[in-house]
Amino acid sequence: MASNIIDMTGKKVLITGGSRGLGRSMALGFAEAGADVAITSRKIESCEETAKEVEAFGRKAFPYACHVGYWDQCDGLVDAVYKEFGKLDVLINNAGMSPLYDSLADIPEALWDKVMDVNLKGTFRMGALVGQRMAAGDGGAIINVSSVAAIRPRKDVAPYSAAKAGVNALTEALADAYGPKVRVNCIMPGPFLTDISKAWDMDAFAARARDNIALHRGGEPEEIVGAALYLASDHASYTTGAILKIDGGSK
């Protein structure tokens, strides 16, 4: 684990969408590396479960329910975390969603708005709120989580692809806005075997992986942790505005 060589002792980290999937793995990875972690998602029960896992590493956890698609809830989240921790060293904008639909013409406006709100609007608002505070204080690192769908859009994920392409653009804009004290980077994952993959036809996925992924498999959630720790740490002190693709060599 990268947490064995990157020391985050004393750092304060906030992860949106932190209660499951890639967010949960990052929460546990940062806790193992010595950080205190604020975990937020829409369901407080899920946040509390992951918080207990963080605390098992001897670190402080702060579970907080928030729908990042609403600016007022983002504002409340940031205020609550700063009140609890006193500062933030790392923000990870990981919350996201990609609902299914039958056809592009059948996408209801409410679905489009929800995808944009959670994936893009929430990332912008959280990045602006925390980036401003970091820039006015001791600095910090913001990590956005995009998707390879941003650069390989398909008809079945069109709204999600558009939103994640926006996240890539926001990454560079926020890096420009809050440098030099705040570094803003983006992880762009490919297919990971998170909770969402339980609904996949795994035989069909395995066949596609052999043909289209250099490593012939999907990623395990813990395989995102090293990249996040690197981008949050002083090892990445000259890295900002970068978009790091982690997709097993997908075509």
Number of C-alpha atoms within 10 A of each C-alpha: 12 17 18 11 10 19 17 22 14 13 21 25 28 29 22 29 28 29 27 19 18 24 27 26 21 27 31 26 25 30 28 24 23 22 26 28 30 28 31 29 23 17 15 15 14 19 24 19 14 25 27 16 16 26 17 14 17 14 21 19 27 22 24 22 19 21 20 29 22 14 16 12 15 19 16 12 22 18 14 15 21 15 10 12 18 10 19 26 22 29 25 28 27 27 26 24 14 19 13 10 13 8 9 12 7 8 14 10 8 9 15 16 13 18 22 24 21 23 28 26 21 24 30 22 18 22 24 15 14 27 28 16 19 23 17 12 14 12 21 28 27 31 28 27 26 31 26 19 21 21 13 11 17 12 9 15 18 16 25 26 25 18 26 28 20 19 25 24 14 21 28 18 14 22 23 15 16 22 16 13 16 28 31 32 28 28 24 22 19 19 21 21 17 16 12 9 13 9 7 11 9 12 9 9 16 15 13 13 20 12 14 15 19 13 14 17 22 19 18 14 19 18 16 21 21 19 18 24 24 16 25 28 18 15 11 14 13 9 16 23 20 17 20 16 17 19 21 19 14 18 10
